[in-house]
Amino acid sequence: MNLILTEFQKLKRYSVILVGLIGAACSPVISIVMQNVMSDDAKSVLNYTFPDLVNSTIWNNMTIFFPMILALIGGYMISREYTDDTLKSLMTVPVGFPRLMTGKLTALGIIALLLGFFAALMTLLVGLVSCRENLTLPVVFSGSVQMTAMALFTCIGELPLIALCGRKQGAFRGGAVAAFLLGYMAIFFKNPVLRNLYPLSAGLSIVGFGGEGFVSDTAGGYASTQNAFIGSCVLLAMILLTAVITHLPGKDAVTAASPKKGGRGRRNRRERMIPRC
C-alpha cells in the first residue's frame, strides 16, 4: 500500500497524467464529430441517441485512446526510476524489482479506473450539450459503470506489454506506439471468437457491451456474440503473464541496482592506504 501511495505522490510532479485527462476528454467529442461527418445514408440508418454516444465512447476508448495513454503513463512511471537514478536506492531499502513493478502496475490500474470515470463525466457533459435523446439516470449509471470497468480491463489487457517495456530504460515510448497499434487492430476483428480472445477487447463481454451506436451493429448483434467467461479467463491469463514477466531477472534493473565494482575497489584501496592512528 505504501508503494501505491508513493506512486501517486510522485505523479503530482509529472505532467504525463495531463495527457490521460486530455485523451479521456477527447473521446466523446470525437464520437460526436464522427457522427456529424457520417454520410447521409448512414445517418438515416442510425438514430444517434445518448446510449449510442456511450457505446461509441467506450469503443473509441478501447481502440484509440486508452491503450496508448495507459501504456505511456505506466511506462513513464517505471522509466522515471531509471532516469532519476532512484532504482538502485530502492533496491537497497530493500524493495525487490517484482514488488516495485507490482506497486506501479497496481497504481496504474487505479489511474485507469479514475480516467474511465472522468471519461464517463465528460460523456455526460457532451451528451447534455448535443445528444440528449434517451439521456436517463439508469442509462447514465450503467454507461458510467461500463466505461469505468472497461478502462480497467483495457489496462489489464496490456499489462504484459507495459511490464515488458518496463524492463528496459526508455522503452516506454515504443510500448505506447505498440499499444496504439494493438488497440487499433481490434477494429478489424469481426469474428466473435477473436473479439472474445483478444486481450484488449475481452473486457467488452464482461461489461455487456451492446454495440449499438455503430451502423454495422444497429440490430444489437454484437451483444449476442459476447462470452463473459472467455473474457474473464483471457484477462486472468494477462495478469498471470504479467506476474511472470515482473519476476524475470531484468538486466537494466540489476545494472542500476548493483554498485560499480571499479568505484568500490578504488575506495577499498584508498582506505587501505590511509594509515590508522
C-alpha positions as CSV (number, residue, x, y, z in Angstrom):
1,M,0.0,0.0,0.0
2,N,2.9,2.4,0.8
3,L,4.3,1.8,-2.7
4,I,1.0,2.7,-4.3
5,L,0.6,5.9,-2.2
6,T,4.2,6.8,-3.1
7,E,3.4,6.5,-6.8
8,F,0.5,8.9,-6.5
9,Q,2.7,11.4,-4.7
10,K,5.3,11.1,-7.5
11,L,2.6,11.7,-10.1
12,K,2.0,15.2,-8.7
13,R,5.3,16.2,-10.2
14,Y,4.7,14.7,-13.6
15,S,2.7,16.2,-16.4
16,V,2.1,12.9,-18.2
17,I,-1.2,12.4,-16.3
18,L,-2.5,15.5,-18.1
19,V,-2.2,13.5,-21.4
20,G,-4.6,11.0,-20.0
21,L,-7.1,13.6,-19.0
22,I,-7.0,15.2,-22.4
23,G,-7.4,11.9,-24.2
24,A,-10.3,10.9,-21.9
25,A,-12.0,14.2,-22.6
26,C,-11.5,14.0,-26.4
27,S,-13.1,10.6,-26.8
28,P,-16.8,11.6,-26.5
29,V,-16.1,14.7,-28.6
30,I,-14.6,12.5,-31.3
31,S,-17.6,10.3,-31.2
32,I,-19.9,13.3,-31.9
33,V,-17.6,14.6,-34.7
34,M,-17.6,11.2,-36.3
35,Q,-21.4,11.1,-36.2
36,N,-21.6,14.6,-37.8
37,V,-19.3,13.7,-40.7
38,M,-21.1,10.4,-41.3
39,S,-22.7,10.0,-44.7
40,D,-26.4,10.8,-45.1
41,D,-27.3,7.2,-45.8
42,A,-25.6,6.1,-42.6
43,K,-27.4,8.8,-40.6
44,S,-30.8,7.5,-41.9
45,V,-30.0,4.0,-40.6
46,L,-28.8,5.1,-37.2
47,N,-30.8,7.4,-34.9
48,Y,-28.0,8.7,-32.7
49,T,-29.0,8.8,-29.0
50,F,-27.2,9.1,-25.7
51,P,-26.8,5.3,-25.3
52,D,-25.2,5.3,-28.8
53,L,-22.8,8.1,-27.6
54,V,-21.9,6.0,-24.6
55,N,-21.1,2.9,-26.7
56,S,-19.2,4.9,-29.2
57,T,-17.1,6.4,-26.4
58,I,-16.4,3.0,-24.9
59,W,-15.3,1.7,-28.3
60,N,-13.1,4.8,-29.0
61,N,-11.5,4.5,-25.6
62,M,-10.7,0.8,-26.2
63,T,-9.4,1.1,-29.7
64,I,-7.8,4.5,-29.9
65,F,-7.2,6.4,-26.7
66,F,-6.7,4.3,-23.6
67,P,-4.2,1.7,-24.9
68,M,-1.7,4.3,-25.8
69,I,-2.5,6.6,-22.9
70,L,-2.2,3.8,-20.2
71,A,1.0,2.4,-21.8
72,L,2.5,5.9,-21.9
73,I,1.6,6.6,-18.2
74,G,2.6,3.2,-16.9
75,G,5.9,3.1,-18.9
76,Y,6.7,6.6,-17.8
77,M,6.2,5.8,-14.1
78,I,8.6,2.9,-14.5
79,S,11.1,4.7,-16.7
80,R,11.5,7.6,-14.2
81,E,13.2,5.2,-11.7
82,Y,15.9,4.7,-14.3
83,T,16.3,8.3,-15.5
84,D,16.1,9.8,-11.9
85,D,18.7,7.2,-10.8
86,T,16.5,6.1,-7.9
87,L,16.2,2.4,-8.8
88,K,19.4,1.4,-7.1
89,S,18.4,3.2,-3.9
90,L,15.1,1.4,-3.9
91,M,16.8,-1.9,-4.3
92,T,18.9,-1.3,-1.2
93,V,15.9,-0.5,1.1
94,P,15.3,-3.3,0.1
95,V,12.4,-3.2,-2.4
96,G,12.7,-6.0,-4.9
97,F,12.1,-5.3,-8.6
98,P,8.9,-7.5,-8.7
99,R,7.4,-5.7,-5.7
100,L,8.3,-2.3,-7.2
101,M,6.6,-3.3,-10.5
102,T,3.6,-4.7,-8.8
103,G,3.1,-1.4,-6.9
104,K,3.4,0.7,-10.1
105,L,1.1,-1.5,-12.1
106,T,-1.5,-1.6,-9.3
107,A,-1.3,2.2,-9.2
108,L,-1.8,2.3,-13.0
109,G,-4.9,0.2,-12.6
110,I,-6.3,2.7,-10.2
111,I,-5.4,5.5,-12.6
112,A,-7.3,3.6,-15.3
113,L,-10.4,3.5,-13.2
114,L,-10.1,7.2,-12.5
115,L,-9.6,8.0,-16.2
116,G,-12.6,5.8,-17.0
117,F,-14.8,7.7,-14.5
118,F,-13.5,11.0,-15.9
119,A,-14.4,9.9,-19.4
120,A,-17.9,9.0,-18.2
121,L,-18.3,12.5,-16.7
122,M,-17.1,14.1,-20.0
123,T,-19.5,11.9,-22.0
124,L,-22.4,13.1,-19.8
125,L,-21.4,16.7,-20.4
126,V,-21.1,16.2,-24.1
127,G,-24.5,14.4,-24.1
128,L,-26.2,17.2,-22.3
129,V,-24.9,19.7,-24.9
130,S,-25.5,17.8,-28.1
131,C,-27.2,14.4,-27.6
132,R,-30.0,14.5,-25.0
133,E,-32.3,11.8,-26.5
134,N,-32.7,8.9,-24.1
135,L,-30.5,10.5,-21.6
136,T,-31.9,9.0,-18.4
137,L,-30.4,8.3,-15.0
138,P,-30.3,4.4,-15.5
139,V,-28.5,4.9,-18.8
140,V,-26.1,7.3,-17.3
141,F,-25.4,5.0,-14.3
142,S,-25.0,1.8,-16.4
143,G,-22.9,3.6,-19.0
144,S,-20.6,5.1,-16.4
145,V,-20.1,1.6,-14.8
146,Q,-19.3,0.1,-18.2
147,M,-16.9,2.8,-19.2
148,T,-15.0,2.8,-15.9
149,A,-14.8,-1.0,-15.8
150,M,-13.7,-1.2,-19.4
151,A,-10.9,1.2,-18.7
152,L,-9.6,-1.2,-16.1
153,F,-10.0,-4.2,-18.4
154,T,-8.1,-2.4,-21.2
155,C,-5.3,-1.7,-18.7
156,I,-5.2,-5.4,-17.7
157,G,-5.2,-6.5,-21.3
158,E,-1.9,-4.5,-22.0
159,L,-0.2,-5.1,-18.6
160,P,2.2,-7.7,-20.1
161,L,3.4,-5.2,-22.7
162,I,3.9,-2.4,-20.1
163,A,5.7,-4.8,-17.8
164,L,7.9,-6.0,-20.7
165,C,8.8,-2.4,-21.7
166,G,9.5,-1.6,-18.1
167,R,12.4,-4.0,-18.0
168,K,14.4,-1.7,-20.3
169,Q,15.2,2.0,-19.8
170,G,13.4,4.3,-22.3
171,A,11.3,1.5,-23.9
172,F,8.0,3.0,-22.8
173,R,7.8,5.2,-25.9
174,G,7.9,2.3,-28.2
175,G,5.5,0.5,-25.9
176,A,3.0,3.3,-26.3
177,V,3.2,3.1,-30.1
178,A,2.8,-0.7,-30.0
179,A,-0.2,-0.3,-27.6
180,F,-1.9,2.1,-30.0
181,L,-1.4,-0.3,-32.9
182,L,-2.7,-3.2,-30.8
183,G,-5.8,-1.2,-29.9
184,Y,-6.4,-0.1,-33.4
185,M,-6.2,-3.7,-34.6
186,A,-9.3,-4.5,-32.6
187,I,-11.4,-2.6,-35.1
188,F,-10.8,-5.2,-37.7
189,F,-11.8,-8.2,-35.6
190,K,-15.3,-9.1,-36.8
191,N,-15.1,-12.8,-35.7
192,P,-16.9,-13.2,-32.3
193,V,-14.3,-15.7,-31.1
194,L,-11.4,-13.4,-31.9
195,R,-13.2,-10.5,-30.2
196,N,-13.5,-12.5,-27.0
197,L,-10.0,-13.9,-27.1
198,Y,-8.2,-10.6,-28.0
199,P,-6.9,-9.2,-24.7
200,L,-7.9,-5.5,-25.3
201,S,-11.4,-6.4,-26.4
202,A,-12.0,-9.3,-24.0
203,G,-13.4,-6.9,-21.4
204,L,-16.3,-5.9,-23.7
205,S,-18.0,-9.2,-23.0
206,I,-17.7,-8.7,-19.2
207,V,-19.2,-5.2,-19.2
208,G,-22.0,-6.3,-21.5
209,F,-21.1,-4.0,-24.4
210,G,-24.1,-4.0,-26.7
211,G,-22.6,-2.4,-29.8
212,E,-25.4,0.0,-30.6
213,G,-24.1,3.2,-32.0
214,F,-22.4,1.6,-35.0
215,V,-24.1,1.3,-38.3
216,S,-23.0,-2.3,-38.7
217,D,-24.4,-3.3,-35.3
218,T,-27.7,-1.4,-35.2
219,A,-29.6,-4.6,-34.6
220,G,-27.6,-5.3,-31.4
221,G,-25.9,-8.3,-33.0
222,Y,-22.7,-7.5,-31.1
223,A,-24.2,-8.4,-27.8
224,S,-25.2,-11.9,-28.9
225,T,-21.5,-12.8,-29.6
226,Q,-20.3,-12.0,-26.1
227,N,-18.9,-14.6,-23.7
228,A,-18.1,-13.2,-20.3
229,F,-16.4,-16.5,-19.1
230,I,-13.9,-16.4,-22.0
231,G,-13.2,-12.8,-21.5
232,S,-12.5,-13.3,-17.8
233,C,-10.2,-16.2,-18.5
234,V,-8.2,-14.0,-21.0
235,L,-7.8,-11.2,-18.5
236,L,-6.8,-13.6,-15.8
237,A,-4.2,-15.0,-18.2
238,M,-2.9,-11.5,-18.8
239,I,-2.4,-10.9,-15.0
240,L,-0.6,-14.2,-14.6
241,L,1.6,-13.4,-17.6
242,T,2.4,-10.0,-16.1
243,A,3.4,-11.7,-12.9
244,V,5.8,-14.0,-14.8
245,I,7.4,-11.1,-16.6
246,T,7.9,-9.0,-13.5
247,H,9.7,-11.9,-11.7
248,L,12.1,-12.5,-14.5
249,P,15.6,-11.0,-13.8
250,G,15.9,-7.7,-15.5
251,K,19.3,-6.7,-16.9
252,D,18.8,-3.0,-16.6
253,A,17.4,-3.3,-13.1
254,V,20.3,-5.4,-12.0
255,T,22.8,-3.0,-13.5
256,A,21.1,0.0,-11.9
257,A,20.9,-1.7,-8.5
258,S,24.4,-3.1,-8.4
259,P,27.3,-0.8,-7.3
260,K,30.1,-0.2,-9.7
261,K,32.9,-2.6,-9.0
262,G,35.6,-0.3,-10.1
263,G,34.5,2.5,-7.8
264,R,34.2,0.1,-4.8
265,G,37.7,-1.3,-5.5
266,R,39.2,2.2,-5.6
267,R,37.6,3.2,-2.3
268,N,38.8,0.0,-0.7
269,R,42.4,0.6,-1.9
270,R,42.3,4.2,-0.6
271,E,41.1,3.0,2.7
272,R,43.9,0.5,3.0
273,M,46.5,3.2,2.1
274,I,45.3,5.6,4.8
275,P,47.3,4.9,8.0
276,R,45.4,4.3,11.1
277,C,46.2,6.1,14.2
